Amino acid sequence: MSQRPLDILNESLNGPVIVKLKDGRAFRGELQGYDIHMNLVLDNTEEIREGEDSKKLGTVVVRGDNVVYISP
């Protein structure tokens, strides 16, 4: 049986994920929670920048309509 996207997110709880946003930014952090709109709470988050050092942000909330993809 095929898994639904929210099932895969549920399996990724408390684990590392990479989130890419519409504006091109990418974040790496531990998925602490989500809702049906795919709003995300990430802990120990860092912004990934090509060719630059990553920027540590701590806990962040990402609005679901800005998400392009989530990679477990």
PyMOL commands that set and color helices and strands:
alter all, ss='L'
color gray80, all
select helices_A, chain A and resi 5-11+64-66
alter helices_A, ss='H'
color red, helices_A
select strands_A, chain A and resi 16-21+26-34+40-48+55-62+67-71
alter strands_A, ss='S'
color yellow, strands_A
deselect
rebuild
show_as cartoon
